[in-house]
Amino acid sequence: MSTNLGTMEDLPLEYRQAVENANTTPLWPLMRKALPHDTPVPQSKACLWAYDTIRPLLLRAGELTPVEKAERRVLILSDPGRGKGAMRVAGPIFCGMQLLLPGEKAPAHRHTPSAARIVVEGEGAYTIVNGEKCVMERGDLILTPGGAWHDHGHDGKGPVIWLDALDLPLFIDLEAAYSVERELQAPKNRPDASEVEYATPGMVPARRNGHARPSYPMMRYPWTNAEKGLRALAEHTPRGEPVELDYVNPETGDACLPTMGFTAMMLRQGETVKPPLRSTSAVHHVVEGSGKSTVNGETFAWKRGDTFSAPVFALIEHAAAGSEPALLIRVHDTPLQQKLNYYEERPRP
Ligand code: GTQ
């Protein structure tokens, strides 16, 4: 069944003006735009952001704008499907590449959106989250949940660059986005929870009766652990089956942030990975290796440091190139959709 619902222009001009003057608008010409038949029509368009292109632009920003003037020195990855200057990468996800130079400090603040960082390059930087100092090593995933104080610093040499992912567009749509500033935090004198409370997989601190488990128990997911896990899983996973690990809250096994999810994935040499069509948007960041991915018929060749997006229900195929496996982190919005009692996977056509 496919009824032609007509267009706004089918209505007499005088009527269109009258409804507009009454601060109303007819639904029926907009019906299919709001509710297309059978499947959503994403506005987001797949895109690749090559690190070789972004890096010099970011270093230039380091010369042009001191961090005190920028607060956060970030180049937003702008979804080409939403016009120039879009403040999102795909669906409800914001991504940006952030630069911190030696000795710089990005001031402490907290905001309603949640954020996560994936370290792309450099050593010696840290993020302090609610007093917990998280060192930033390449590939680490570091969370700053909504409402958590965070500031970034850099005691090392050379630039440090990381990829930020935030649910900022969602908070903007909710008219709920704002931030509060404070002075820099004094960090606790101890390693982060991944090296203390959650140093052993499968074990968590014993809790006394009545002691609530923290909702954000672990802010840093070291890449060394993720890589070790992927390599172990790959050794015992038949080829063609996905080698993919979810980043979870170690206390509950749930997603580690309310709206965004993260997975680490390995593409083995000569293997083609064909995920199902998913109702979520995705951003893939290449931590190790090189390869190519086809998203809705468009092929992106990628290597370490690159980032590429995929809209909802995209037909995706990934393959590693060269003699080494490729290791990627995928950012997605499955936790958000599941909270709305929605998430779908559909078989590939
Ligand atoms: O590091 O706190 O990419 O507040 C955008 C907004 C990073 C941050 C972004 C932010 C931050």
Residues whose N, C-alpha, C, O or C-beta is under 5 A from the ligand:
A	BS01	GTQ	R72 V74 G96 D164
